[in-house]
Amino acid sequence: MNAETLYTICGYAASIFLILGYLPQAIETIRTRNTDGIALPTFLMMAAGSVAFVIQSLCHEAGIIWSMLITNAVTFICSCIVFGIKINNDYFKKKE
């Protein structure tokens, strides 16, 4: 196995693991709307990191790194959904 093949396999494996790591939290939060155990700064930083990786994947000198782009687009969307539910629960529902 050459280095390029290993690089590609590791990239796709990382993509799968990261998406599978994000989805359970996002699905649980969407399903239950419970955000009591979620730290808002964590999801803000995770969303910012995802955006930075999307930009990096688009600007890579060898061309777009699709595994990085897709993974971080999915994790960004999940972070935004969880962030939105958290904001709604913590700030808007307190007013009711």
Stockholm file with secondary structure:
# STOCKHOLM 1.0

chainA/1-96         MNAETLYTICGYAASIFLILGYLPQAIETIRTRNTDGIALPTFLMMAAGSVAFVIQSLCHEAGIIWSMLITNAVTFICSCIVFGIKINNDYFKKKE
#=GR chainA/1-96 SS CCHHHHHHHHHHHHHHHHHHHHHHHHHHHHHHCCCTTCCHHHHHHHHHHHHHHHHHHHHCTTSCCHHHHHHHHHHHHHHHHHHHHHHIIIIIGGGC
#=GC SS_cons        CCHHHHHHHHHHHHHHHHHHHHHHHHHHHHHHCCCTTCCHHHHHHHHHHHHHHHHHHHHCTTSCCHHHHHHHHHHHHHHHHHHHHHHIIIIIGGGC
//
